[in-house]
């Protein structure tokens, strides 16, 4: 009887855990749909404004902008890692922090001073565990990052890049490609010449920074002047790109958590079935023993 009771107690514990994982799965699903809508809505605007910047920058060779100018050689870089404040999201955080640590070590090997900034408690804890110095951390971002919050960070990056304090800005995050595919990548946002078409592909070590190429150049007439237009639109383009990274990270986090909790719920279902079978066998064996004792006692009395 003691074995059967232990199985019942364990089964109840698994059932309680299943309720929690199922609830978390439903919450992540609801948050994913909202985050996906924001990311999809921002994608078209982000790409179009990036194309305009690329066209404007390639139309006139006499016009330039500090954010479009690459610093050579690169002596100081800023690396921003976008992770989550909460766990239970499968390999979401581990993939990002692995790329972050790899990029950090590559910069050290190339004698590039690196300022590391991390968004999310999980990333901060990992960097502390690995002994990586975190210069600045952000924990205010949840599943709905606001543009006003990201704009403050973007303005500081622009000021640091223009003043020469940093020569490159990299972002390690999980790029949202579709509901079934997300990829942890490291992209270079500054200088912007490396992403004129917002092609957020992974940055390879030793890869030269090249401006984006386009099939046809769109002719523009600048009013009042190309310099004044670029002065306004280039910083906005950078802010939108950085904001898009935060949006992609948010929706990817919810997808990862939804998948992880769904898997945990299914495993709990399988464990409950297994424990139920174990309980039935233990209960049947107990009943058989009791019947044998009764029959044996009855035979002894005859």
C-alpha positions in Angstrom: 0.0 0.0 0.0 2.9 2.4 0.7 4.1 2.0 -2.9 0.7 2.8 -4.3 0.4 5.9 -2.1 3.8 7.1 -3.2 2.8 6.7 -6.8 -0.5 8.6 -6.2 1.5 11.5 -4.5 3.9 11.7 -7.4 1.1 11.6 -10.0 -0.6 14.5 -8.3 2.6 16.5 -8.3 3.1 15.9 -12.0 -0.6 16.9 -12.6 0.0 20.2 -10.8 3.1 20.8 -12.8 1.2 20.1 -16.0 -1.4 22.7 -15.1 1.4 25.3 -14.7 3.1 24.4 -18.0 -0.2 24.4 -19.9 -1.1 27.8 -18.5 2.3 29.2 -19.4 1.9 27.8 -22.9 -1.4 29.6 -23.4 0.0 32.8 -22.0 3.0 32.6 -24.4 0.7 31.9 -27.3 -1.4 35.0 -26.6 1.7 37.1 -26.2 3.3 35.7 -29.3 0.4 36.8 -31.5 0.6 40.3 -30.2 4.3 40.5 -30.5 4.2 39.0 -34.0 1.7 41.6 -35.2 4.1 44.4 -33.9 7.1 42.8 -35.6 5.3 42.3 -38.9 3.9 45.8 -39.0 7.4 47.3 -38.3 9.1 45.1 -40.9 7.8 46.8 -44.0 8.5 50.3 -42.7 12.0 49.3 -41.6 12.9 47.9 -44.9 11.5 50.8 -46.9 13.3 53.5 -44.9 16.5 51.4 -45.1 16.2 51.3 -48.9 15.6 55.0 -49.1 18.8 55.6 -47.1 20.7 53.3 -49.4 19.4 55.1 -52.5 20.1 58.5 -51.1 23.6 57.5 -50.0 24.4 56.1 -53.5 22.8 58.8 -55.6 25.3 61.6 -54.7 28.9 61.0 -53.9 29.2 64.5 -52.5 26.9 63.9 -49.6 27.8 61.8 -46.6 26.7 61.2 -43.0 28.8 60.2 -40.0 26.6 57.1 -39.4 27.3 56.0 -43.0 31.0 56.4 -42.6 33.0 53.3 -41.5 35.8 53.8 -39.0 39.0 52.2 -40.1 40.6 50.6 -38.2 38.1 49.5 -35.6 39.6 50.0 -32.2 36.6 50.1 -30.0 33.3 48.2 -30.5 30.0 48.0 -28.6 28.2 44.7 -28.3 24.6 44.6 -27.3 23.0 41.2 -26.4 19.2 40.9 -26.2 18.0 38.1 -23.9 15.0 37.6 -21.7 14.2 38.4 -18.0 12.7 35.0 -17.5 13.7 31.5 -18.2 11.7 28.4 -19.3 12.2 29.3 -22.9 14.2 26.4 -24.2 17.4 27.3 -25.9 16.4 30.9 -26.6 18.8 32.5 -24.1 21.6 30.0 -24.5 21.9 30.5 -28.2 22.2 34.3 -27.9 24.7 34.3 -25.0 26.8 31.7 -26.9 27.1 34.1 -29.9 27.7 37.0 -27.5 30.6 35.2 -25.8 32.0 34.1 -29.1 31.9 37.6 -30.5 33.4 39.0 -27.3 36.4 36.6 -27.5 36.8 37.3 -31.2 37.1 41.1 -30.5 39.7 40.4 -27.8 41.7 38.2 -30.2 41.6 41.1 -32.8 42.7 43.6 -30.1 39.4 45.4 -30.3 38.2 47.0 -27.1 34.6 45.9 -26.5 32.0 47.5 -24.4 29.4 44.8 -23.5 25.8 45.8 -22.8 23.1 43.2 -22.0 19.3 43.4 -22.0 17.7 40.8 -19.9 18.4 39.2 -16.5 19.3 35.8 -18.0 22.0 37.3 -20.2 23.4 39.3 -17.3 23.6 36.3 -15.0 25.3 34.3 -17.7 27.9 36.9 -18.3 28.7 37.1 -14.6 29.0 33.3 -14.5 31.4 33.4 -17.4 33.4 36.3 -16.0 32.5 38.7 -18.7 32.4 42.3 -17.7 28.9 43.9 -18.3 29.3 47.6 -18.7 25.6 48.3 -18.7 22.4 46.2 -18.3 18.8 46.7 -19.1 16.0 44.8 -17.3 13.0 47.1 -18.2 12.2 45.4 -21.5 9.5 42.7 -21.4 7.3 41.2 -24.2 6.3 44.7 -25.4 9.4 46.9 -25.9 8.5 50.5 -26.6 10.1 52.7 -29.2 10.6 55.5 -26.6 12.8 53.2 -24.5 14.9 52.0 -27.4 15.3 55.5 -28.7 17.1 56.6 -25.6 19.6 53.8 -26.1 19.9 54.6 -29.9 20.6 58.3 -29.2 23.4 57.3 -26.9 24.9 55.0 -29.5 24.7 57.7 -32.1 26.5 60.2 -29.9 29.2 57.7 -29.0 29.8 56.7 -32.7 29.9 60.2 -34.0 32.2 61.4 -31.2 34.6 58.5 -32.0 34.2 56.7 -28.7 33.1 53.5 -30.5 33.9 52.4 -34.0 31.2 49.7 -34.4 27.9 48.6 -32.9 27.0 45.0 -33.0 23.7 43.4 -31.7 23.4 39.7 -30.8 19.7 38.7 -30.8 17.3 36.1 -32.1 16.0 37.1 -35.5 12.4 36.3 -36.3 12.1 34.8 -39.8 8.8 33.0 -39.4 6.6 31.3 -36.8 8.6 28.1 -37.4 12.0 29.5 -37.8 14.1 31.9 -35.6 17.8 32.3 -35.8 20.3 33.6 -33.2 22.5 36.1 -35.1 25.0 38.9 -34.6 24.5 41.9 -36.9 26.3 45.2 -37.3 24.1 48.2 -37.1 26.8 50.9 -37.2 28.3 51.8 -39.6 25.0 51.6 -41.6 26.8 51.0 -44.9 27.0 47.3 -44.0 23.2 47.0 -43.8 21.9 49.3 -46.5 19.2 46.9 -47.4 18.6 45.7 -43.8 20.0 42.3 -44.6 20.4 41.1 -41.0 22.6 38.1 -41.8 25.2 36.8 -39.4 28.5 38.6 -39.3 31.5 36.4 -40.2 34.9 36.9 -38.7 37.2 38.9 -41.0 34.4 39.8 -43.4 35.0 43.3 -44.9 32.3 45.9 -44.5 30.7 46.6 -47.9 27.9 48.8 -48.8 24.7 47.2 -50.1 24.4 46.8 -53.8 21.2 47.5 -55.7 20.2 46.6 -59.2 19.0 50.1 -60.2 19.6 53.5 -58.7 16.5 55.6 -58.2 17.0 59.2 -59.4 16.2 61.8 -56.7 15.8 65.6 -56.7 16.8 66.9 -53.3 14.8 69.7 -51.8 16.0 71.6 -49.9 19.3 69.6 -50.0 20.5 66.0 -49.8 22.6 66.8 -46.7 19.6 68.1 -44.8 17.5 65.1 -45.8 20.2 62.6 -44.8 20.7 64.4 -41.5 17.1 63.6 -40.6 16.5 60.2 -42.1 19.7 58.4 -41.3 19.4 58.6 -37.5 15.7 57.6 -37.8 16.7 54.6 -39.9 19.2 53.4 -37.3 16.7 53.8 -34.4 14.1 51.8 -36.4 16.6 49.1 -37.1 17.5 48.8 -33.4 13.9 48.8 -32.4 13.2 46.0 -34.9 15.9 43.9 -33.3 14.1 44.3 -29.9 10.8 43.4 -31.6 12.3 40.3 -33.2 13.8 39.3 -29.9 10.4 39.7 -28.1 8.5 37.6 -30.6 11.2 34.9 -30.7 11.2 34.7 -26.9 7.4 34.0 -26.9 7.7 31.3 -29.6 10.6 29.6 -27.7 8.6 29.6 -24.5 5.5 28.4 -26.2 7.3 25.5 -27.8 9.2 24.7 -24.6 6.0 24.7 -22.5 4.1 22.6 -25.1 6.9 20.0 -24.9 6.8 20.1 -21.1 3.0 19.6 -21.1 3.2 16.7 -23.5 6.0 15.1 -21.4 3.8 15.5 -18.3 0.9 13.8 -20.0 3.2 10.9 -20.9 4.4 10.7 -17.3 0.9 10.8 -15.9 -0.1 7.9 -18.1 3.0 5.9 -17.1 2.4 6.6 -13.4 -1.3 5.6 -13.8 -0.2 2.3 -15.2 2.3 1.8 -12.4 -0.4 2.6 -9.9 -2.9 0.1 -11.5 -0.3 -2.7 -11.4 0.7 -1.9 -7.8 -3.0 -1.8 -6.8 -3.7 -5.1 -8.6 -0.8 -6.8 -6.9 -2.0 -5.5 -3.6 -5.5 -6.8 -4.2 -4.1 -10.2 -5.3 -2.1 -10.5 -2.1 -5.1 -9.6 0.0 -7.2 -12.2 -1.7 -4.5 -14.8 -1.3 -4.3 -14.0 2.5 -8.1 -14.3 2.8 -8.2 -17.6 1.0 -5.3 -18.9 3.0 -6.9 -17.9 6.3 -10.2 -19.5 5.2 -8.4 -22.8 4.3 -6.6 -22.8 7.7 -9.9 -22.5 9.6 -11.4 -25.6 7.8 
